[in-house]
Structure formats: structure tokens, C-alpha cells
Amino acid sequence: MNKLKKLVIAAGLMLSMSAFTLNGQTEAATTTHTVHYGETYWNIAKGFGVPVNSLMAANNSRPLIAGKNITLPNSPVTAADKELMARLVRAEAVGEPYAGKVAVAVVVLNRVKSDQFPNSVREVIYQISNGHYAFTPVENGQINQAADAESKRAVNEAIALMGKGNGSLFFYNPNTAQSSWIKSRQVTVKIGNHVFAR
């Protein structure tokens, strides 16, 4: 009887873990995805947090047909790094429009690709420059607060955009920024209370 109880508990745990993985969509659980009616490459890419260019290349840009499987490439960003980025996005862009949340995540990804910054999401977020953290929420502890669903979606969308965009490497609030250097950077876009620049 005890063995049966253990087996039932183990099966329940496995089902719970599977449901979390599939519902969270932070990592591709398999290498294929069954296309649903109305889905586009863009919808799939941002839903799973994979670059749309990679998704299209993996499927030779074939038309999507509902009920057919397509290849789903692995995300270039780990689940742990997605979570860390989402916590940063929540802290930096609380109260900002959704597009501003996506743009904050894009800045992190652009820094990882730039030779001016560290080479990983974690190192970019925790970077110390001139004795200060690059991102205020790391310094004040807000990075440790849980991410909300919108921030997680914004991170996946930023990953889907990889290889596109205008190369923003910085963002600031012009009403509170005290650095004249940051205000000298070339502005790429203004969203909500943030100015994005390179």
C-alpha cells in the first residue's frame, strides 16, 4: 500500500511539473510545436521566447498550416536568465507602457551582444561600473521582487525581436536623470517616461 501511495504522489508531482513547464512557455518542452489556427511565426516566437528569425529559418519560412508540426528552436536565453530579466523589467518599468517593458528587456539583450558590455544576461544585469550598479533595482534590492506576468511576456517578446530594432543600449527618465553623459547619447525612441538611446 505504501508503494502505491508513493507511486501516486510521484505521478502527481510529474504531472504538476509538466503542467508548469507547458503553461509557463519559458522553454520549449519539445523540438516541435503544433500550429493552431490563426497562429503566425511572430505569435509563436513571442509565446515561446525564441527569435522570430531563428524560428522562420528553422522552418524554411514555409506557410503555417493549422494542425501541422513545425520545428521550435531552443531559446538562446535560459529559463533562469528570462526570470532574472523579467524581475529587472518589473522593477525598472513598473507603471510604464507594455512597449516600454519590452524595450527595457531589449536593452539587456543588446548589451549582451555588444562588445562594450559583459557577455551574459546575468553579468549585464549585475554589472558594476564606476563603483555603481548599472541598474538601480540591483542596488536598491527591487531586483529581488517577483516578476509579474506582463514583464515575463515582455521578455519573451524582446527575445523574439532579437536581430531587429534600433540598437538601444541605454534608457533613462529625463525628469530624474542627473548624468549629462547619458543625455548626450543618440536617442532611439521615447516610450512613456523613458528615453532609450545608443
N, CA, C and O of each residue as an XYZ file, in Angstrom:
792
protein
N       0.821     -1.196      0.000
C       0.000      0.000      0.000
C       0.866      1.263      0.000
O       0.555      2.222     -0.706
N       1.957      1.273      0.790
C       2.854      2.418      0.828
C       3.500      2.663     -0.526
O       3.687      3.808     -0.935
N       3.847      1.561     -1.231
C       4.451      1.712     -2.556
C       3.470      2.355     -3.520
O       3.859      3.183     -4.344
N       2.203      1.982     -3.422
C       1.181      2.549     -4.286
C       1.013      4.043     -4.008
O       0.876      4.837     -4.939
N       1.024      4.430     -2.717
C       0.912      5.838     -2.346
C       2.078      6.634     -2.933
O       1.886      7.710     -3.500
N       3.298      6.085     -2.788
C       4.479      6.771     -3.316
C       4.386      6.924     -4.824
O       4.764      7.965     -5.361
N       3.893      5.911     -5.511
C       3.755      5.950     -6.959
C       2.738      7.017     -7.375
O       2.970      7.756     -8.332
N       1.622      7.097     -6.665
C       0.592      8.096     -6.966
C       1.134      9.502     -6.715
O       0.905     10.402     -7.523
N       1.849      9.701     -5.604
C       2.432     11.013     -5.294
C       3.457     11.400     -6.352
O       3.465     12.539     -6.819
N       4.327     10.458     -6.735
C       5.349     10.734     -7.748
C       4.699     11.095     -9.078
O       5.144     12.025     -9.749
N       3.655     10.373     -9.466
C       2.959     10.657    -10.721
C       2.320     12.042    -10.670
O       2.356     12.783    -11.652
N       1.735     12.387     -9.526
C       1.125     13.709     -9.365
C       2.149     14.822     -9.481
O       1.891     15.845    -10.114
N       3.319     14.625     -8.866
C       4.389     15.617     -8.963
C       4.846     15.787    -10.402
O       5.068     16.910    -10.853
N       4.989     14.680    -11.129
C       5.429     14.746    -12.516
C       4.401     15.494    -13.362
O       4.773     16.303    -14.212
N       3.117     15.232    -13.140
C       2.078     15.948    -13.884
C       2.107     17.434    -13.559
O       1.966     18.268    -14.453
N       2.289     17.771    -12.295
C       2.348     19.173    -11.900
C       3.527     19.870    -12.557
O       3.395     20.994    -13.041
N       4.684     19.207    -12.579
C       5.870     19.796    -13.195
C       5.661     19.962    -14.692
O       6.064     20.977    -15.260
N       5.037     18.978    -15.343
C       4.785     19.065    -16.779
C       3.848     20.224    -17.081
O       4.068     20.971    -18.035
N       2.815     20.376    -16.281
C       1.863     21.461    -16.499
C       2.552     22.809    -16.348
O       2.289     23.727    -17.124
N       3.431     22.937    -15.357
C       4.150     24.194    -15.152
C       5.017     24.510    -16.361
O       5.021     25.640    -16.848
N       5.749     23.516    -16.846
C       6.631     23.721    -17.989
C       5.844     24.138    -19.218
O       6.241     25.069    -19.919
N       4.734     23.463    -19.490
C       3.972     23.764    -20.695
C       3.232     25.087    -20.591
O       3.169     25.841    -21.562
N       2.674     25.374    -19.425
C       1.919     26.617    -19.280
C       2.828     27.829    -19.205
O       2.457     28.900    -19.685
N       4.014     27.691    -18.615
C       4.936     28.805    -18.482
C       5.519     29.229    -19.814
O       5.835     30.404    -20.002
N       5.665     28.306    -20.734
C       6.215     28.561    -22.052
C       7.515     29.353    -22.002
O       7.774     30.150    -22.904
N       8.334     29.161    -20.983
C       9.598     29.873    -20.949
C      10.687     29.081    -21.657
O      11.703     29.650    -22.055
N      10.497     27.816    -21.815
C      11.437     26.972    -22.552
C      10.626     26.028    -23.422
O       9.557     25.564    -23.028
N      11.138     25.754    -24.591
C      10.461     24.801    -25.456
C      10.578     23.418    -24.838
O      11.686     22.934    -24.605
N       9.428     22.768    -24.565
C       9.434     21.453    -23.941
C       9.843     20.383    -24.942
O      10.378     19.349    -24.544
N       9.609     20.602    -26.220
C       9.982     19.669    -27.277
C      10.611     20.456    -28.410
O      10.747     21.678    -28.337
N      10.994     19.741    -29.462
C      11.584     20.425    -30.609
C      10.544     20.725    -31.678
O      10.881     21.233    -32.748
N       9.267     20.411    -31.393
C       8.210     20.730    -32.348
C       7.067     21.459    -31.648
O       6.924     21.420    -30.426
N       6.268     22.119    -32.463
C       5.080     22.816    -31.975
C       3.970     22.570    -32.991
O       4.183     22.724    -34.193
N       2.810     22.194    -32.522
C       1.663     22.009    -33.409
C       0.992     23.359    -33.619
O       0.566     24.009    -32.665
N       0.906     23.769    -34.869
C       0.346     25.072    -35.216
C      -1.154     25.093    -34.944
O      -1.876     24.173    -35.329
N      -1.609     26.134    -34.287
C      -3.036     26.350    -34.033
C      -3.569     27.312    -35.079
O      -2.821     28.115    -35.638
N      -4.857     27.228    -35.338
C      -5.484     28.092    -36.331
C      -5.230     29.561    -35.977
O      -5.437     29.972    -34.835
N      -4.788     30.337    -36.942
C      -4.565     31.768    -36.743
C      -3.188     32.136    -36.226
O      -2.857     33.320    -36.163
N      -2.377     31.159    -35.855
C      -1.044     31.471    -35.355
C      -0.136     31.956    -36.480
O      -0.263     31.542    -37.632
N       0.772     32.836    -36.114
C       1.780     33.330    -37.046
C       3.150     33.009    -36.472
O       3.265     32.653    -35.300
N       4.190     33.133    -37.292
C       5.549     32.943    -36.773
C       5.801     33.896    -35.603
O       6.418     33.516    -34.608
N       5.323     35.130    -35.728
C       5.531     36.120    -34.676
C       4.858     35.695    -33.372
O       5.474     35.770    -32.309
N       3.594     35.247    -33.438
C       2.884     34.814    -32.224
C       3.619     33.667    -31.537
O       3.774     33.654    -30.316
N       4.064     32.713    -32.336
C       4.755     31.543    -31.776
C       6.080     31.964    -31.159
O       6.414     31.541    -30.052
N       6.837     32.796    -31.869
C       8.146     33.242    -31.374
C       8.029     33.960    -30.040
O       8.788     33.675    -29.114
N       7.082     34.893    -29.932
C       6.977     35.634    -28.672
C       6.332     34.798    -27.574
O       6.558     35.059    -26.392
N       5.536     33.802    -27.938
C       4.948     32.920    -26.939
C       5.973     32.025    -26.273
O       5.866     31.718    -25.086
N       6.975     31.605    -27.046
C       7.997     30.701    -26.511
C       9.312     31.408    -26.200
O      10.216     30.796    -25.632
N       9.436     32.681    -26.559
C      10.676     33.401    -26.290
C      11.823     32.899    -27.140
O      12.917     32.641    -26.637
N      11.566     32.759    -28.444
C      12.620     32.392    -29.395
C      12.670     33.469    -30.477
O      11.629     34.032    -30.815
N      13.843     33.774    -31.029
C      13.915     34.803    -32.071
C      13.080     34.404    -33.291
O      13.182     33.277    -33.775
N      12.263     35.322    -33.777
C      11.406     35.021    -34.923
C      12.250     34.660    -36.145
O      11.852     33.811    -36.942
N      13.413     35.301    -36.295
C      14.296     34.967    -37.427
C      14.744     33.507    -37.353
O      14.776     32.816    -38.371
N      15.087     33.039    -36.162
C      15.527     31.651    -35.975
C      14.386     30.679    -36.227
O      14.578     29.631    -36.844
N      13.193     31.031    -35.746
C      12.026     30.176    -35.937
C      11.702     30.029    -37.422
O      11.425     28.927    -37.895
N      11.737     31.138    -38.150
C      11.450     31.089    -39.590
C      12.528     30.313    -40.335
O      12.224     29.538    -41.242
N      13.786     30.519    -39.956
C      14.886     29.808    -40.616
C      14.787     28.305    -40.371
O      15.037     27.506    -41.273
N      14.421     27.923    -39.145
C      14.322     26.500    -38.805
C      13.217     25.808    -39.603
O      13.216     24.586    -39.750
N      12.280     26.604    -40.112
C      11.150     26.044    -40.862
C      11.130     26.508    -42.320
O      10.111     26.401    -43.002
N      12.276     27.026    -42.788
C      12.418     27.491    -44.173
C      11.315     28.463    -44.587
O      10.952     28.530    -45.761
N      10.787     29.207    -43.634
C       9.727     30.202    -43.862
C       8.504     29.630    -44.579
O       7.775     30.348    -45.263
N       8.296     28.324    -44.407
C       7.116     27.688    -45.021
C       5.840     28.270    -44.429
O       5.829     28.693    -43.273
N       4.758     28.296    -45.217
C       3.475     28.752    -44.668
C       3.053     27.856    -43.497
O       3.276     26.646    -43.510
N       2.447     28.471    -42.500
C       1.976     27.727    -41.335
C       0.594     27.155    -41.613
O      -0.295     27.859    -42.093
N       0.419     25.875    -41.308
C      -0.855     25.191    -41.531
C      -1.321     24.621    -40.201
O      -0.604     23.862    -39.549
N      -2.532     24.998    -39.810
C      -3.090     24.522    -38.539
C      -3.079     23.004    -38.492
O      -3.454     22.334    -39.455
N      -2.640     22.469    -37.347
C      -2.585     21.021    -37.146
C      -1.259     20.399    -37.537
O      -0.992     19.252    -37.177
N      -0.425     21.120    -38.260
C       0.889     20.604    -38.668
C       1.941     21.003    -37.638
O       1.814     22.027    -36.965
N       2.973     20.182    -37.527
C       4.070     20.484    -36.610
C       5.133     21.315    -37.304
O       5.412     21.137    -38.489
N       5.720     22.230    -36.536
C       6.878     22.983    -37.019
C       8.013     22.774    -36.034
O       7.791     22.395    -34.884
N       9.228     23.024    -36.491
C      10.404     22.928    -35.628
C      10.461     24.158    -34.730
O      10.304     25.289    -35.190
N      10.684     23.920    -33.463
C      10.775     25.003    -32.493
C      12.209     25.039    -31.961
O      12.576     24.194    -31.144
N      13.023     25.996    -32.405
C      14.405     26.039    -31.917
C      14.457     26.395    -30.437
O      13.538     27.016    -29.904
N      15.537     25.996    -29.784
C      15.712     26.353    -28.377
C      15.911     27.857    -28.251
O      16.481     28.494    -29.137
N      15.443     28.414    -27.157
C      15.653     29.833    -26.894
C      17.134     30.068    -26.597
O      17.768     29.246    -25.936
N      17.689     31.181    -27.078
C      19.087     31.497    -26.757
C      19.257     31.990    -25.327
O      20.382     32.198    -24.875
N      18.153     32.178    -24.613
C      18.185     32.664    -23.232
C      17.609     31.584    -22.329
O      16.518     31.074    -22.588
N      18.328     31.235    -21.280
C      17.877     30.188    -20.371
C      16.653     30.644    -19.577
O      16.368     31.838    -19.480
N      15.951     29.692    -19.022
C      14.779     29.998    -18.192
C      15.176     30.869    -16.998
O      14.444     31.787    -16.628
N      16.330     30.583    -16.398
C      16.789     31.368    -15.243
C      17.091     32.808    -15.651
O      16.764     33.742    -14.919
N      17.715     32.992    -16.819
C      18.011     34.347    -17.283
C      16.743     35.091    -17.684
O      16.649     36.303    -17.488
N      15.769     34.379    -18.242
C      14.480     35.015    -18.560
C      13.823     35.529    -17.282
O      13.296     36.641    -17.248
N      13.858     34.713    -16.238
C      13.258     35.106    -14.960
C      13.968     36.334    -14.385
O      13.315     37.264    -13.910
N      15.302     36.338    -14.427
C      16.080     37.470    -13.922
C      15.754     38.736    -14.721
O      15.568     39.806    -14.141
N      15.685     38.616    -16.044
C      15.333     39.769    -16.884
C      13.932     40.274    -16.553
O      13.707     41.482    -16.480
N      12.999     39.358    -16.353
C      11.622     39.752    -16.041
C      11.557     40.501    -14.711
O      10.782     41.447    -14.568
N      12.370     40.082    -13.737
C      12.399     40.806    -12.458
C      12.964     42.216    -12.652
O      12.480     43.173    -12.048
N      13.989     42.336    -13.495
C      14.546     43.661    -13.785
C      13.521     44.530    -14.508
O      13.349     45.702    -14.174
N      12.848     43.957    -15.491
C      11.832     44.698    -16.248
C      10.742     45.199    -15.312
O      10.340     46.359    -15.392
N      10.262     44.334    -14.426
C       9.221     44.759    -13.481
C       9.703     45.932    -12.654
O       8.984     46.916    -12.483
N      10.922     45.830    -12.140
C      11.446     46.871    -11.261
C      11.728     48.180    -12.005
O      11.457     49.260    -11.479
N      12.262     48.092    -13.208
C      12.630     49.291    -13.963
C      11.430     49.954    -14.631
O      11.411     51.173    -14.796
N      10.427     49.161    -15.017
C       9.359     49.702    -15.859
C       7.969     49.572    -15.248
O       6.971     49.571    -15.969
N       7.898     49.462    -13.925
C       6.579     49.402    -13.287
C       5.833     50.702    -13.611
O       6.383     51.794    -13.466
N       4.596     50.577    -14.045
C       3.806     51.748    -14.400
C       4.051     52.270    -15.808
O       3.382     53.206    -16.247
N       4.997     51.678    -16.513
C       5.291     52.095    -17.886
C       4.444     51.294    -18.862
O       3.955     50.219    -18.515
N       4.263     51.802    -20.083
C       3.502     51.036    -21.084
C       4.201     49.716    -21.406
O       5.406     49.573    -21.199
N       3.429     48.757    -21.915
C       3.982     47.450    -22.254
C       5.168     47.576    -23.203
O       6.168     46.879    -23.030
N       5.076     48.447    -24.196
C       6.182     48.632    -25.149
C       7.460     49.062    -24.429
O       8.560     48.695    -24.841
N       7.316     49.831    -23.364
C       8.481     50.249    -22.583
C       9.114     49.091    -21.834
O      10.332     49.050    -21.659
N       8.295     48.155    -21.393
C       8.811     46.958    -20.721
C       9.612     46.109    -21.713
O      10.690     45.610    -21.390
N       9.071     45.954    -22.918
C       9.791     45.198    -23.956
C      11.117     45.886    -24.254
O      12.149     45.227    -24.384
N      11.089     47.212    -24.360
C      12.308     47.964    -24.689
C      13.380     47.829    -23.613
O      14.567     47.794    -23.936
N      12.993     47.753    -22.349
C      13.977     47.541    -21.270
C      14.652     46.182    -21.452
O      15.872     46.073    -21.322
N      13.869     45.153    -21.749
C      14.446     43.821    -21.977
C      15.349     43.815    -23.205
O      16.378     43.140    -23.218
N      14.967     44.565    -24.235
C      15.788     44.660    -25.442
C      17.150     45.278    -25.111
O      18.172     44.844    -25.643
N      17.169     46.279    -24.246
C      18.437     46.902    -23.842
C      19.371     45.857    -23.241
O      20.559     45.832    -23.561
N      18.847     44.998    -22.378
C      19.682     43.955    -21.758
C      20.254     43.032    -22.839
O      21.450     42.740    -22.833
N      19.414     42.576    -23.756
C      19.869     41.676    -24.818
C      20.878     42.362    -25.735
O      21.852     41.740    -26.160
N      20.652     43.638    -26.040
C      21.605     44.375    -26.872
C      22.952     44.529    -26.181
O      23.997     44.478    -26.830
N      22.928     44.717    -24.872
C      24.192     44.831    -24.128
C      24.957     43.508    -24.160
O      26.182     43.504    -24.277
N      24.246     42.398    -24.058
C      24.915     41.090    -24.106
C      25.642     40.932    -25.439
O      26.748     40.393    -25.484
N      25.027     41.400    -26.521
C      25.625     41.277    -27.858
C      26.733     42.297    -28.114
O      27.594     42.073    -28.964
N      26.717     43.411    -27.388
C      27.684     44.492    -27.607
C      29.027     44.172    -26.968
O      29.085     43.586    -25.887
N      30.114     44.562    -27.647
C      31.450     44.344    -27.069
C      31.778     45.374    -25.990
O      32.850     45.315    -25.388
N      30.864     46.324    -25.737
C      31.071     47.328    -24.683
C      30.625     46.836    -23.304
O      30.888     47.485    -22.291
N      29.941     45.671    -23.275
C      29.345     45.185    -22.038
C      29.690     43.712    -21.832
O      30.219     43.070    -22.739
N      29.394     43.169    -20.643
C      29.643     41.736    -20.402
C      28.863     40.846    -21.378
O      27.969     41.319    -22.080
N      29.210     39.556    -21.415
C      28.688     38.635    -22.420
C      27.505     37.780    -21.989
O      27.087     36.902    -22.745
N      26.954     38.002    -20.810
C      25.819     37.184    -20.378
C      24.759     38.080    -19.742
O      25.054     39.177    -19.266
N      23.532     37.594    -19.743
C      22.419     38.338    -19.145
C      22.723     38.656    -17.687
O      22.565     39.796    -17.250
N      23.151     37.664    -16.947
C      23.420     37.843    -15.515
C      24.515     38.892    -15.284
O      24.377     39.763    -14.424
N      25.605     38.798    -16.061
C      26.710     39.752    -15.887
C      26.287     41.168    -16.286
O      26.714     42.136    -15.657
N      25.462     41.298    -17.312
C      24.975     42.622    -17.713
C      24.122     43.216    -16.601
O      24.302     44.378    -16.235
N      23.206     42.440    -16.065
C      22.300     42.961    -15.046
C      23.027     43.314    -13.753
O      22.679     44.296    -13.098
N      24.026     42.531    -13.381
C      24.754     42.785    -12.136
C      26.053     43.569    -12.340
O      26.868     43.653    -11.421
N      26.254     44.136    -13.513
C      27.483     44.876    -13.805
C      27.646     46.075    -12.878
O      26.690     46.794    -12.585
N      28.882     46.270    -12.425
C      29.232     47.451    -11.637
C      30.172     48.294    -12.496
O      31.190     47.805    -12.984
N      29.817     49.562    -12.674
C      30.627     50.471    -13.475
C      30.851     51.741    -12.667
O      29.901     52.332    -12.152
N      32.111     52.158    -12.556
C      32.467     53.347    -11.769
C      31.919     53.290    -10.348
O      31.491     54.301     -9.792
N      31.938     52.085     -9.766
C      31.512     51.919     -8.380
C      30.013     51.830     -8.160
O      29.560     51.775     -7.017
N      29.229     51.815     -9.244
C      27.761     51.749     -9.121
C      27.218     50.634    -10.002
O      27.767     50.324    -11.059
N      26.120     50.040     -9.537
C      25.442     49.052    -10.375
C      24.868     49.758    -11.599
O      24.434     50.907    -11.520
N      24.872     49.059    -12.729
C      24.342     49.624    -13.969
C      22.844     49.869    -13.884
O      22.324     50.784    -14.522
N      22.149     49.053    -13.095
C      20.694     49.179    -12.967
C      20.334     49.444    -11.507
O      20.721     48.689    -10.615
N      19.596     50.513    -11.275
C      19.213     50.927     -9.926
C      18.519     49.822     -9.130
O      18.802     49.689     -7.939
N      17.615     49.012     -9.727
C      16.950     47.968     -8.936
C      17.894     46.926     -8.343
O      17.548     46.265     -7.363
N      19.078     46.773     -8.923
C      20.057     45.850     -8.337
C      20.598     46.472     -7.056
O      20.771     45.796     -6.042
N      20.859     47.770     -7.125
C      21.407     48.475     -5.971
C      20.402     48.580     -4.826
O      20.768     48.417     -3.662
N      19.134     48.853     -5.153
C      18.150     49.063     -4.077
C      17.383     47.798     -3.690
O      16.519     47.849     -2.815
N      17.687     46.660     -4.328
C      17.080     45.389     -3.949
C      15.777     45.054     -4.648
O      15.253     43.957     -4.455
N      15.232     45.962     -5.457
C      13.975     45.696     -6.161
C      14.092     44.524     -7.135
O      13.084     43.916     -7.493
N      15.315     44.203     -7.566
C      15.549     43.074     -8.472
C      15.098     41.762     -7.828
O      14.826     40.788     -8.530
N      15.019     41.731     -6.515
C      14.657     40.506     -5.798
C      13.150     40.288     -5.691
O      12.710     39.253     -5.189
N      12.357     41.250     -6.157
C      10.898     41.101     -6.131
C      10.456     40.216     -7.300
O      11.068     40.244     -8.367
N       9.411     39.444     -7.102
C       8.909     38.540     -8.141
C       8.448     39.320     -9.368
O       7.917     40.426     -9.258
N       8.659     38.730    -10.523
C       8.209     39.337    -11.784
C       6.727     39.077    -11.983
O       6.207     38.046    -11.556
N       6.053     40.005    -12.629
C       4.645     39.808    -12.974
C       4.540     39.196    -14.371
O       5.520     39.143    -15.113
N       3.338     38.736    -14.714
C       3.117     38.051    -15.997
C       3.436     38.957    -17.183
O       3.986     38.495    -18.183
N       3.096     40.241    -17.082
C       3.349     41.155    -18.195
C       4.848     41.327    -18.443
O       5.277     41.407    -19.594
N       5.643     41.384    -17.383
C       7.093     41.501    -17.534
C       7.681     40.245    -18.167
O       8.610     40.329    -18.970
N       7.143     39.080    -17.808
C       7.603     37.831    -18.414
C       7.272     37.802    -19.899
O       8.094     37.377    -20.711
N       6.071     38.251    -20.260
C       5.688     38.324    -21.681
C       6.589     39.291    -22.431
O       6.979     39.034    -23.569
N       6.918     40.409    -21.785
C       7.779     41.419    -22.410
C       9.160     40.850    -22.711
O       9.740     41.149    -23.755
N       9.687     40.036    -21.809
C      10.993     39.409    -22.030
C      10.923     38.465    -23.226
O      11.801     38.491    -24.089
N       9.885     37.633    -23.283
C       9.744     36.722    -24.425
C       9.619     37.488    -25.735
O      10.166     37.071    -26.756
N       8.902     38.607    -25.707
C       8.761     39.405    -26.926
C      10.100     40.034    -27.321
O      10.427     40.103    -28.506
N      10.866     40.487    -26.340
C      12.186     41.061    -26.641
C      13.091     40.010    -27.284
O      13.837     40.315    -28.214
N      13.023     38.778    -26.791
C      13.819     37.703    -27.380
C      13.354     37.431    -28.810
O      14.174     37.208    -29.701
N      12.043     37.449    -29.024
C      11.506     37.242    -30.377
C      12.009     38.314    -31.334
O      12.180     38.051    -32.525
N      12.247     39.516    -30.826
C      12.722     40.633    -31.651
C      14.222     40.595    -31.939
O      14.710     41.408    -32.723
N      14.957     39.678    -31.330
C      16.416     39.660    -31.493
C      16.789     39.719    -32.968
O      16.236     38.999    -33.799
N      17.757     40.610    -33.275
C      18.179     40.783    -34.654
C      17.393     41.879    -35.362
O      17.651     42.187    -36.525
N      16.441     42.459    -34.660
C      15.654     43.567    -35.212
C      15.790     44.748    -34.248
O      16.389     44.599    -33.183
N      15.266     45.871    -34.587
C      15.283     47.005    -33.665
C      16.366     48.013    -33.998
O      17.044     47.915    -35.020
N      16.510     48.989    -33.104
C      17.387     50.119    -33.385
C      18.633     50.171    -32.511
O      19.306     51.200    -32.471
N      18.951     49.101    -31.821
C      20.219     49.017    -31.095
C      20.316     49.794    -29.799
O      21.413     50.205    -29.421
N      19.211     50.009    -29.104
C      19.258     50.738    -27.825
C      20.137     50.015    -26.816
O      20.017     48.804    -26.630
N      21.021     50.766    -26.167
C      21.906     50.211    -25.139
C      21.670     50.846    -23.769
O      22.166     50.353    -22.756
N      20.916     51.934    -23.748
C      20.690     52.679    -22.510
C      19.231     53.129    -22.446
O      18.553     53.206    -23.471
N      18.761     53.421    -21.250
C      17.470     54.087    -21.082
C      17.541     54.899    -19.802
O      18.279     54.569    -18.874
N      16.761     55.964    -19.771
C      16.735     56.825    -18.584
C      15.450     57.629    -18.571
O      14.773     57.773    -19.589
N      15.130     58.146    -17.401
C      13.994     59.045    -17.240
C      14.565     60.464    -17.271
O      15.301     60.847    -16.362
N      14.238     61.249    -18.303
C      14.831     62.589    -18.406
C      14.462     63.515    -17.252
O      15.153     64.504    -17.011
N      13.382     63.206    -16.536
C      12.980     64.051    -15.401
C      13.810     63.797    -14.151
O      13.886     64.648    -13.265
N      14.436     62.617    -14.082
C      15.199     62.290    -12.870
C      16.686     62.045    -13.142
O      17.487     62.046    -12.207
N      17.064     61.836    -14.398
C      18.474     61.547    -14.719
C      19.339     62.758    -14.418
O      19.011     63.881    -14.802
N      20.450     62.520    -13.725
C      21.341     63.616    -13.362
C      22.622     63.623    -14.189
O      23.405     64.571    -14.119
N      22.834     62.576    -14.965
C      24.056     62.459    -15.755
C      23.930     63.225    -17.069
O      23.004     62.989    -17.844
N      24.855     64.134    -17.313
C      24.850     64.841    -18.599
C      25.344     63.899    -19.700
O      24.984     64.055    -20.867
N      26.174     62.920    -19.317
C      26.687     61.965    -20.309
C      25.544     61.162    -20.927
O      25.481     61.020    -22.148
N      24.647     60.640    -20.104
C      23.550     59.818    -20.631
C      22.664     60.647    -21.560
O      22.140     60.129    -22.546
N      22.498     61.916    -21.252
C      21.656     62.779    -22.091
C      22.344     63.127    -23.414
O      21.703     63.640    -24.331
N      23.641     62.849    -23.512
C      24.370     63.129    -24.756
C      24.283     61.981    -25.756
O      24.693     62.129    -26.907
N      23.749     60.830    -25.321
C      23.666     59.655    -26.203
C      22.580     59.854    -27.265
O      21.599     60.563    -27.040
N      22.772     59.218    -28.423
C      21.799     59.329    -29.512
C      20.491     58.654    -29.119
O      20.476     57.466    -28.796
N      19.404     59.399    -29.146
C      18.079     58.883    -28.779
C      17.567     57.977    -29.893
O      17.624     58.327    -31.072
N      17.065     56.802    -29.500
C      16.495     55.855    -30.464
C      14.974     55.881    -30.428
O      14.330     55.754    -31.470
N      14.392     56.043    -29.245
C      12.929     56.072    -29.113
C      12.568     56.586    -27.716
O      13.348     56.452    -26.773
N      11.384     57.172    -27.602
C      10.845     57.590    -26.305
C       9.574     56.797    -26.083
O       8.685     56.780    -26.935
N       9.489     56.137    -24.929
C       8.295     55.353    -24.588
C       7.934     55.669    -23.142
O       8.736     55.452    -22.235
N       6.746     56.174    -22.935
C       6.332     56.522    -21.581
C       7.275     57.541    -20.980
O       7.560     58.571    -21.590
N       7.764     57.253    -19.776
C       8.682     58.172    -19.086
C      10.146     57.878    -19.382
O      11.027     58.511    -18.800
N      10.423     56.938    -20.270
C      11.801     56.567    -20.563
C      12.256     57.023    -21.943
O      11.497     57.008    -22.912
N      13.503     57.425    -21.995
C      14.184     57.709    -23.258
C      15.175     56.582    -23.468
O      15.945     56.252    -22.566
N      15.161     55.988    -24.654
C      16.092     54.912    -24.988
C      17.139     55.476    -25.950
O      16.829     56.295    -26.815
N      18.364     55.028    -25.785
C      19.460     55.620    -26.553
C      20.536     54.567    -26.836
O      20.534     53.466    -26.286
N      21.464     54.970    -27.733
C      22.621     54.098    -28.000
C      23.900     54.904    -27.942
O      24.984     54.355    -28.139
